[in-house]
Amino acid sequence: MRAGSGQRNRTARIALALAAALWLGAAAAQSFPSRTVRLVATSSPGSVVDLYGRAISDHLARALGQPVVVENRAGAGGTIAAQQVLAADADGHTVLVNTSAQIIAPFVYPNLGFDMLREFAGVAPLAVLPNVVLVPNSRPWRSLQELITAAKAKPGALSYATAGTGTGTHMSAERFRIRAGLEAAQVSYKGSPEALVDLISGRVDWSILPLSTVAGYVRDGRVRALALSGERRSPLLPDLPTITEAGLADGDFLFWVGVFVSAKTPRPLLRRWQDEVVRTLQAPEVRERFARLGAEDLSVKPEEFDAFVRAQADIAGAIIKAANIRAN
């Protein structure tokens, strides 16, 4: 009887602890936000993460009744920004805006001291982002096949720019490189804007960068676009063929941007964030701004986002193994 009584007491204590946690979480959600909300972006100003963070910040500020600021913490495949979010209180006031780098970092940086997949909870995806295969105007190549032929003629001689080892742009370039069967040397930058500057100047031979970042430069003739990732052409560059249309099937990597919070965030507060992001994405001014950035919808509900992220991590892990990617 005493053993049974002890078990009942333990069960009662666990139930009380769970009830207390739920009550505290609900109270936190009701009092949120009580101060400025920080959207920590994993790359530099003008990058994809920065652009999409700022696209939602104004609407979120009006909806939440508190300032919402974007803070740029570039470098190390998004892990610098991730560390900052994890170091903050898990009270919903500090969130991470990241790309597909969220699923890449655990494979590229195995000694981080924290797990990007386990220690973050997905709030919601914001968009799928087409990427553009680009070359400088100083290079002679005017089609994807001409670039591939030139790279194969001199294995390892051509260089390509990425927004950093372990970023979505790096994965896009590696997927393309592996599918095309070519060798090239990676040149890593802190973000897409920095990579684009050196591409335009001709310091590197090619790159695959987000349409959101490069569309204006392509239209102005400052850099040459050869192909676009994804299943369909973009209204921003309607004459640009897809990578598949250009003759390379399955040659691109799904590049997306989403919102995350610490996994320690109370569930009611996570649901509050999910609701706020969904409402923000439905706002006409936000949808218009996303359209101008070339964004495409990712048909994944907030409650499905974590499962989507883990499935994408399996794909990324296979690419990283095949390309033998390691942190610099």
C-alpha positions as CSV (number, residue, x, y, z in Angstrom):
1,M,0.0,0.0,0.0
2,R,2.8,2.3,0.8
3,A,4.4,1.7,-2.6
4,G,1.1,2.4,-4.3
5,S,0.7,5.6,-2.2
6,G,4.1,6.7,-3.3
7,Q,3.3,6.2,-6.9
8,R,0.1,8.2,-6.6
9,N,2.0,11.0,-4.9
10,R,4.6,11.1,-7.7
11,T,1.8,11.1,-10.3
12,A,0.1,13.9,-8.4
13,R,3.3,16.0,-8.3
14,I,3.9,15.5,-12.0
15,A,0.3,16.6,-12.7
16,L,0.7,19.7,-10.5
17,A,4.0,20.6,-12.2
18,L,2.4,20.2,-15.7
19,A,-0.6,22.3,-14.6
20,A,1.7,25.0,-13.2
21,A,3.7,25.0,-16.5
22,L,0.6,25.3,-18.5
23,W,-0.6,28.1,-16.3
24,L,2.7,30.0,-16.6
25,G,2.7,29.5,-20.3
26,A,-0.8,30.9,-20.7
27,A,0.1,33.8,-18.5
28,A,3.2,34.5,-20.6
29,A,1.2,34.4,-23.8
30,Q,-1.4,36.9,-22.3
31,S,1.2,39.4,-21.2
32,F,3.3,39.1,-24.4
33,P,4.6,41.4,-25.7
34,S,5.7,43.7,-22.9
35,R,8.7,45.3,-24.6
36,T,10.5,45.6,-28.0
37,V,10.5,42.4,-30.1
38,R,13.7,41.4,-31.8
39,L,13.8,39.5,-35.1
40,V,17.4,38.2,-35.2
41,A,18.4,37.8,-38.9
42,T,21.2,35.3,-39.7
43,S,22.8,37.3,-42.5
44,S,23.8,40.9,-43.4
45,P,21.6,43.9,-44.4
46,G,20.2,43.4,-47.9
47,S,20.3,39.7,-47.6
48,V,17.3,37.4,-48.1
49,V,16.8,37.0,-44.3
50,D,17.0,40.7,-43.8
51,L,14.6,41.5,-46.6
52,Y,11.9,39.1,-45.4
53,G,12.4,40.0,-41.7
54,R,11.8,43.7,-42.6
55,A,8.9,42.8,-44.8
56,I,7.0,41.4,-41.8
57,S,8.3,43.7,-39.0
58,D,6.1,46.7,-39.6
59,H,2.9,44.6,-39.7
60,L,3.9,42.7,-36.6
61,A,4.7,45.9,-34.8
62,R,1.2,47.2,-35.4
63,A,-0.4,43.9,-34.5
64,L,1.6,43.4,-31.3
65,G,1.5,47.0,-30.2
66,Q,5.3,47.0,-29.5
67,P,8.3,48.0,-31.7
68,V,9.6,45.1,-33.8
69,V,13.3,45.5,-34.8
70,V,15.5,43.4,-37.1
71,E,19.0,42.7,-35.8
72,N,21.6,41.4,-38.3
73,R,24.0,38.8,-36.8
74,A,25.8,37.4,-39.9
75,G,28.3,34.6,-40.0
76,A,29.0,30.9,-39.4
77,G,26.1,29.6,-41.3
78,G,23.5,31.3,-39.1
79,T,24.9,29.9,-35.9
80,I,26.0,33.3,-34.5
81,A,22.4,34.6,-34.6
82,A,21.1,31.3,-33.3
83,Q,23.4,31.5,-30.2
84,Q,22.1,35.0,-29.5
85,V,18.5,33.8,-29.6
86,L,19.2,30.8,-27.4
87,A,21.0,33.1,-24.9
88,A,17.9,35.3,-24.5
89,D,14.9,34.6,-22.3
90,A,12.5,32.1,-24.0
91,D,9.7,34.6,-23.6
92,G,8.8,35.3,-27.2
93,H,10.6,38.6,-27.4
94,T,13.6,37.3,-29.3
95,V,13.0,35.1,-32.4
96,L,15.2,33.8,-35.2
97,V,14.6,34.5,-38.9
98,N,16.7,32.0,-40.9
99,T,16.8,30.2,-44.2
100,S,17.5,26.6,-45.1
101,A,20.8,27.1,-43.2
102,Q,18.7,26.0,-40.1
103,I,18.9,22.4,-41.3
104,I,22.5,22.6,-42.7
105,A,24.4,23.9,-39.6
106,P,24.1,20.7,-37.5
107,F,25.9,18.8,-40.2
108,V,28.6,21.4,-41.1
109,Y,29.2,22.6,-37.5
110,P,29.0,19.3,-35.4
111,N,30.9,20.9,-32.4
112,L,28.7,23.9,-31.9
113,G,27.7,23.0,-28.3
114,F,24.0,23.3,-29.2
115,D,21.6,21.6,-31.7
116,M,19.9,23.8,-34.2
117,L,17.2,21.1,-34.8
118,R,16.5,20.2,-31.2
119,E,16.9,23.5,-29.5
120,F,14.6,25.5,-31.8
121,A,10.9,25.2,-32.5
122,G,9.5,26.2,-35.9
123,V,7.0,29.0,-35.8
124,A,6.1,29.1,-39.5
125,P,7.6,29.2,-43.0
126,L,7.6,32.6,-44.7
127,A,8.3,31.6,-48.3
128,V,10.2,29.5,-50.8
129,L,12.9,31.6,-52.6
130,P,14.0,30.9,-56.1
131,N,17.7,31.2,-56.8
132,V,19.5,32.4,-59.9
133,V,22.6,31.0,-61.5
134,L,24.7,34.1,-62.2
135,V,28.0,34.9,-64.0
136,P,29.8,38.2,-64.4
137,N,29.3,40.2,-67.6
138,S,33.1,39.8,-68.2
139,R,32.7,36.1,-68.7
140,P,31.6,34.8,-72.2
141,W,29.1,32.2,-71.0
142,R,25.5,32.9,-72.0
143,S,23.7,29.7,-71.1
144,L,23.9,27.2,-68.3
145,Q,25.3,24.6,-70.6
146,E,28.1,26.9,-71.6
147,L,29.1,27.5,-68.0
148,I,29.0,23.7,-67.3
149,T,31.2,23.0,-70.4
150,A,33.7,25.7,-69.4
151,A,33.9,24.3,-65.8
152,K,34.4,20.7,-67.0
153,A,37.1,21.8,-69.4
154,K,39.2,23.1,-66.5
155,P,38.3,21.0,-63.4
156,G,38.7,23.1,-60.2
157,A,39.8,26.2,-62.1
158,L,36.6,28.2,-61.8
159,S,35.4,29.7,-58.5
160,Y,31.9,30.2,-57.1
161,A,30.7,32.6,-54.5
162,T,28.4,31.7,-51.6
163,A,26.8,33.6,-48.7
164,G,28.9,31.4,-46.3
165,T,29.7,27.8,-45.7
166,G,26.6,25.9,-44.6
167,T,24.2,28.5,-46.0
168,G,21.3,27.8,-48.3
169,T,23.3,29.4,-51.2
170,H,26.1,27.1,-50.5
171,M,23.8,24.1,-50.7
172,S,22.2,25.3,-53.9
173,A,25.6,25.7,-55.5
174,E,26.7,22.2,-54.3
175,R,23.5,20.6,-55.5
176,F,24.0,22.2,-58.9
177,R,27.7,21.3,-59.0
178,I,27.2,17.7,-58.1
179,R,24.3,17.2,-60.6
180,A,26.3,18.9,-63.4
181,G,29.4,16.8,-62.6
182,L,31.8,19.7,-62.3
183,E,34.6,20.7,-59.9
184,A,35.0,24.3,-58.7
185,A,36.4,26.3,-55.8
186,Q,34.1,27.8,-53.2
187,V,34.7,31.4,-52.1
188,S,32.7,32.1,-48.9
189,Y,31.3,35.5,-47.9
190,K,29.3,36.8,-44.9
191,G,26.1,37.2,-46.9
192,S,24.6,37.3,-50.4
193,P,25.1,41.1,-50.9
194,E,28.9,40.7,-50.3
195,A,29.0,37.7,-52.6
196,L,27.1,39.6,-55.3
197,V,29.6,42.5,-55.2
198,D,32.5,40.3,-56.0
199,L,30.6,38.4,-58.6
200,I,29.7,41.7,-60.4
201,S,33.3,42.8,-60.3
202,G,34.5,39.5,-61.8
203,R,36.5,38.3,-58.8
204,V,34.6,35.0,-58.9
205,D,33.3,33.1,-61.9
206,W,29.7,32.1,-60.9
207,S,27.2,32.0,-58.1
208,I,23.7,30.9,-57.2
209,L,22.0,33.6,-55.2
210,P,18.4,34.4,-54.2
211,L,16.2,36.1,-56.7
212,S,15.1,38.6,-54.0
213,T,18.7,39.9,-53.8
214,V,19.7,39.9,-57.4
215,A,16.7,40.6,-59.6
216,G,17.3,44.4,-59.8
217,Y,20.9,43.8,-60.8
218,V,20.0,41.4,-63.5
219,R,17.4,43.8,-65.0
220,D,19.9,46.6,-64.9
221,G,22.4,44.5,-66.8
222,R,25.1,44.5,-64.0
223,V,25.3,40.8,-63.9
224,R,24.2,38.0,-66.3
225,A,21.6,35.4,-65.2
226,L,21.7,32.0,-66.8
227,A,18.9,30.0,-65.1
228,L,16.4,30.0,-62.2
229,S,15.7,27.3,-59.6
230,G,12.3,26.0,-59.0
231,E,9.5,24.5,-61.0
232,R,8.4,27.6,-62.9
233,R,9.7,30.8,-64.3
234,S,9.4,34.0,-62.2
235,P,7.3,37.1,-63.1
236,L,10.3,39.2,-62.0
237,L,12.5,37.6,-64.8
238,P,10.0,36.0,-67.1
239,D,12.5,35.3,-69.9
240,L,14.9,33.4,-67.7
241,P,14.6,29.6,-68.1
242,T,14.5,27.3,-65.1
243,I,17.5,25.0,-64.4
244,T,15.4,22.1,-65.7
245,E,14.5,23.9,-68.8
246,A,18.2,24.8,-69.3
247,G,18.9,21.0,-69.4
248,L,19.8,20.0,-65.9
249,A,17.1,18.0,-64.2
250,D,17.0,17.9,-60.4
251,G,19.8,20.5,-60.2
252,D,18.5,22.8,-57.5
253,F,18.0,22.8,-53.7
254,L,14.8,24.0,-52.0
255,F,15.7,27.3,-50.5
256,W,13.2,28.8,-47.9
257,V,13.0,31.3,-45.1
258,G,11.2,30.8,-41.8
259,V,10.7,31.9,-38.2
260,F,11.9,30.0,-35.2
261,V,11.9,30.4,-31.4
262,S,13.8,28.6,-28.6
263,A,12.3,25.2,-28.0
264,K,12.0,26.3,-24.3
265,T,9.3,28.8,-25.3
266,P,6.0,27.9,-23.6
267,R,3.5,26.2,-26.0
268,P,0.8,28.9,-25.6
269,L,3.4,31.5,-26.6
270,L,4.5,29.5,-29.6
271,R,0.9,29.2,-30.7
272,R,0.5,33.0,-30.3
273,W,3.6,33.5,-32.5
274,Q,2.2,31.1,-35.1
275,D,-1.1,32.9,-35.2
276,E,0.6,36.3,-35.5
277,V,2.8,35.1,-38.4
278,V,-0.1,33.5,-40.3
279,R,-2.1,36.7,-40.0
280,T,0.9,38.8,-41.1
281,L,1.4,36.6,-44.2
282,Q,-2.2,37.2,-45.1
283,A,-2.0,41.0,-44.9
284,P,-2.3,42.6,-48.4
285,E,0.7,44.9,-47.9
286,V,2.9,41.9,-46.9
287,R,1.7,39.7,-49.8
288,E,2.5,42.6,-52.2
289,R,5.9,43.1,-50.8
290,F,6.7,39.3,-50.9
291,A,5.5,39.3,-54.5
292,R,8.0,42.1,-55.3
293,L,10.7,39.9,-53.8
294,G,9.8,37.0,-56.0
295,A,8.6,34.8,-53.1
296,E,6.6,31.7,-53.6
297,D,4.2,30.1,-51.0
298,L,5.3,27.1,-49.1
299,S,2.2,25.0,-48.5
300,V,3.2,23.9,-45.0
301,K,1.0,24.8,-42.0
302,P,2.7,26.1,-38.9
303,E,2.0,22.9,-37.0
304,E,3.7,21.0,-39.8
305,F,6.8,23.2,-40.0
306,D,8.9,21.2,-37.6
307,A,8.3,17.9,-39.5
308,F,9.1,19.7,-42.8
309,V,12.3,21.0,-41.3
310,R,13.4,17.6,-40.2
311,A,12.6,16.0,-43.6
312,Q,14.6,18.7,-45.3
313,A,17.5,18.1,-42.9
314,D,17.7,14.5,-44.2
315,I,18.0,15.8,-47.8
316,A,20.6,18.4,-46.8
317,G,22.6,15.8,-44.9
318,A,22.9,13.6,-48.0
319,I,24.1,16.6,-50.1
320,I,26.7,17.6,-47.4
321,K,28.0,14.0,-47.2
322,A,28.3,13.8,-51.0
323,A,30.0,17.2,-51.3
324,N,32.2,16.5,-48.2
325,I,31.3,20.0,-46.8
326,R,33.1,21.1,-43.7
327,A,33.2,24.4,-41.8
328,N,36.0,26.7,-42.7
